[in-house]
Amino acid sequence: MIPKHLGQRLVLPAAAVYGVFLLCVPQAAAKGFTEGLVLCTESLLPALFPFFVVSSLILHAPGNEFLAKPLAPLTRQCGIQCRQAPMILLLSWVGGYAVCARLIGDALNQKTLSHRQAQILLILGCCSSPGFVIGSVGGLMLGNVRLGVLLYFLQLAANLLSAAVLWGMLHPASANSGTCERKANTEHSLSLPKAISDAVDSCLSVCGCVLFFRVGASVISTLFSEKPALFAIVCGVLEITSGCDTFAQLGGATALYGICCCLSGLGASVYAQIRYLGGKDLPVRVFFLSRLCNAVFLCAGVRLCTLVLPGTAPVFTSLSQRVIVTSRLSWDTVIVLFAFLFSALYKLHRKNYNCK
């Protein structure tokens, strides 16, 4: 059994090793810091900061229930009667893991969610945003936007299946539901300055985590320059963006399923963000187990879709760092081509028959 305070005991040796690496390879550390700044300024901040503000305002605005009304049956089926739960789930699926942890942490601080209900919402809602999965992973890394759309919806399905598998460990007590509902009804609207101030603090925390682990990945890359597969695994463990990018460069089935593992595993950077944004009261032990289930379901879903769904079939090559995508002939083109060939053969048959 793992000791209770093992993580605290590892802080000192891990920090010492990290500092030694920074002194030994300062060029790699500087490169990682520069790459992290570019990632924050060009991708994270433009996407997260406005959405942090908007999501907080929407969550606390009167009459917002109708936006997430289709998700209300799902949250009720999960035993969550809190009025905010459907909206938190919707905003989490759209905004990603940072928004999910932030909203759940705020709900815990306001006593509108119990700890068990927060665990369920975290498992159901924690995912990568559609902008990252569809735009960055699908469009830029894999060169196929439709594949990014497929990965995005499959990760949501994996969240639902993971919650179903772990339902016995997550079923909330009915006594907590009524308390959450009564307290939720006493909330007031959130002011814009307060929403902006909270968004600034959250964005600074997210960027700090990304920079720290991005530098670590760049420093470690000097040890695995001749082992790209091992380096991709290390990057995936530390930071999700670096992991997806390095796996995409490997090509073959390793690229696709490696990215699936990164999307499910999230990485140490994301866990640090969730711990900070969600607060110390957010329980995460069952959440870690759910990410293992998520990886199994996501990889199985991708495998099933490549066998069953018609249309685009992504094919990767190991001869180049770029991902090469080929497509099967679409169904409408197949039908038109079949009709044309059938008509041509029919006319040829009639012509030969009339000649006789």
N, C-alpha and C positions, 0 to 999 in steps of 0.2 A: 504493500500500500504506500502511496506517495505521501510524504510528510506534509502536514498542513501548511507550514511556512517555508516549503522548499523554494517557491518562487522568490521570496524575499532573500533567502540565503544565496541565490544565484545572481543577485543584482551586482554585488561587489566584483566577483570574478568576471562577469560579462562586461561591466563597465571598464574594468582594467584592460581586458583584451581589446575592446573597442578603441580605447585610447592609444594602445600600443600600435594597432593597425594604422591609426591616423598619423602617427609619427613616422611609421615606416614607409608609407606610400602616400605622401601628401598630395601628389599630382592626381591620383585616382580619387582622393577625397574631394579635392577641388572640382574635379569633373562631375562627380556625383552631385555636389551641391549646386553646381550650375544647371545640371539637368533637372534637379528637383525644383529650382526656382522657375525654370521655363515651364515645367508641368503645372506648377501652382498658378502662375500668371496667365498662361494661355488656355488652361483646361479647367482646373479646379475652381479657382475664384470666380471666373465668369459664370460657371454653372451653379456653384453652391451658394454664393452670397445672396444673389437675388432670390433664390428659391428658399433659403433659410428665412428671409424676411417675409416672403409671400406665404409660405406654409404656416408660419406662426400667426399671421393675421387671419388667414382663412380658418385655422383651427379654432380661434377664439372669437370669430365673428358670429353674431346672432343669425339664426336661420341657415346655417351651413349644412344641415343634415341631408338636404335633398341631393347634394353633390355625390355623396357616398352611399346613398340609399340602397343601390344594388348589392353592396357588400354587407349590409346589416344582417341578412339571414346567416351569412357565414360567421360573423362574430358572435351572433346569438347561439349558433350551433356549437361554437367553441366555449360557450358558457360565459361570455363577456357581455354584460348588460350595460356597460358604460357608454354614454352617449357619444363620446369622442372616438371610440374604438374604430368604427368604419372609416372615419376621416383619416385617422392616423395610418390605417392600413393603406388607404388609397394614396396618400401623400408619400408614404414609404416606398411603394412600388414605382412611383413616378420620380421621386427625388433620390432614392438609393439609400445605402446603409447609414450614411451620416445623418440624413434627415430622419430616418427611422429611429436611431439611437437618441437623437435630440428630442424628438416629440415624446418618445416613451419616457425619457428621463424627466421631462417637464411634467408629464402626467403623474409620475411617481412622486415628485416633489409636491405636487398639489393634492396628493392623496386621492386622485380620481381613478387610480388603478391599483389593484393588489399586486404583490410580487409574482404570484402564479399567472395572473392575467398578463403581466408585462412579459413574462417568459413566452407565452403563447404568441403575443403580438410580435415579439422580436424574431421568433422562428418563422412566422408567417410573412413578416414584412421586410426582413433584412435581405437585401439583394443589391446588385449593381444596377445603376440607373440605366434607362434605355439609351441615353446619350452616350454612355461609355460602351455598353455592350453592342448596340447597333452601329453607332458612328465610329468609335475607335477600334473595337475588336473586329466587328464585321466589315466595315467599310475600309479601314486603313490597314489593319494587321492581316486579315484574311482575304481582303479584296472582294467580299461578297456581302452586300447589305442584307440580302434575304437570309443568309446564314446567320447574321447578327440578330435579325428579328426572331428567327427560330430559337437561338440560344437564350434570348431574353425571356420568351414565354415559357421555355422549358425550365428555366431556373425558378420561375414562379410556381410552376407545377411541382417542381422538386421541393419547394418550401411547403406546399400543401401536403404532399405525401410524407415528408419528414414529420410534420406536426401530427399526422394521423398515426404514424408508427410510434411516436413517443407520447401518445395521448394519455396513457396510463400514468405517466410521470408528471403530466401537466394539467390534469383536470382540476380546475379551480373550485374551491369550496363555495357553495351557494351563499354562504353567509356574507362573503365579501362583495357579492354583486350588488346587493341593495345599498350598501354603504357607499360604493363608488358612484352609483346612480344619483343618490341624494346629494352628494358633494359636487358632482358635475353640474347640477342644475343651478348652483350658486355662483358660477364663474361669471366674470365680466370680460368685456372686450379688451384686447391688448392694444396699447398705443403704438403708433409708428416709431417714435424715438426708442421706446423700449425694445421693439422687435429688431430695429437696426443695431442697437447696442449688443443684444444677445447674439445676433448673426455675426458681428465682428469678432466677438470672443470665440465663437464656435469655429469660424474660418481660420483664425490664428492657430487654434489647436490642431485642426486638420492639416494645415500646411506645415506646422512644426513636426508632426508625426511623419508626414511624407518626406520632408527633408532629411530627418534623422535616419530613416530606414533606406532612403535612396542613396545616401552617402555610404551606409554600411554595405549595400549591394554593390556599389562601385568599387569599394575597397576589396571586398571578397572576390570580385571578378578577377583580380590579379592572381589569385591562387588556382583558379579553374579555367584559365585561358585556353588550355588544350583539351578540356572536357566540357563541351557545350551543353550536353544533356544534364550533367550534374550542376552546372552553373545555372541553368534554367530552373531547376528544382530549388536551389538556394534563393534565387530571385523571387520565385513564387511564394516561398515561405516568408520572406521578408516584406515584399510589397507587391500588390496585385497587378499594377500597371507594368512594372518591370517583368514580372513573371509571364504575363500574357504576351508581351512583346518578344521576349527571348524564346518562348515556346513556339511562337509563330514563325520564327526564323529557322527552326529545326526542320520544318516540313514533314510530310508524311502523316500517318495517323497520330504520331506523337504530338504534333502541333495541335490538332483538334482536341484530343482528349486531355492534353496538358493544360490547354486553356480552360477546359471544363473544370479541371481540378483547381485551377487558380480562382475561378469564379465561385466555386463552392468553398474552398479553403479560406479565401479572403486575404490571408496573410497577417503577419504580426502588426503591420502598420494600421490595418483596419481594426484589429482587436483593440489596439491602444486608443484609437479614436472612439470606438464604441464604449470603452470603459470610461473615458473622460466625458463624452457627451451624455451618456446614459446615467452617469453618477455612480457613487459607491453602492447605492441601494439596488441597482439593476442586477439581478441574478444572471450569471452567464454559464454556469456549469453544464446545464442541460443544453444550452445553446451550442457549446462546443461539440457535444455528441450529435446534435442535429446537423451540423455541417458535414460530418462524416456520412450520414444518411443522405444528405443533399448531393454529395459527390457521386454516390452510387446511383441515385435516381437520375441525375443529370447526364452522366455518361451512358446509362442504359437508355435514356430517352433519345439522345443523339444517335446512338447505334440503331435503335428501332426506326427512327425517322429516315436514316440513310437507306434502310432496307425497304421501307413501305412507301414513303411519299414520292410521287413522281416529280419531274421538273429538274431543278438544278441539283447536280451532283458535284460537290467540291472535290477536286483532285489535287493533291499536294505533291510536290517533287522535292527530293533531297538534293538536287543538283544546283539549286540556287537559293539565296536567302529570301527571295520574293516568293510569295504564295501565288501559284498559278491555278486559276479556276477555269474549269471547262463545264459546259452545260449540255444536258441532253436536249433533244428536239422537243419543243413544247407541244402540248396535246392538240391545240388548235391547228398548228402547222401540220401535224401528223394526219389529222382528219382531212384537211384540204388536199394534202398530197395524195392520200389514199383515194379520195374522190376523183382526182384528176387521172390517176393511173387506171382506176376502174373504168372511167369514161373512155379513155384512150383504147383500152383493151376491148371494150364493148364495140366501139366504132370499127376497130380492126377486124373483129369477128364478123360484124354485119357486112363489112366490105367484102371479105373473103366468101361469105355465104352467098351474097348476091352475085358474085362472079361465077359461082357454080351454077 
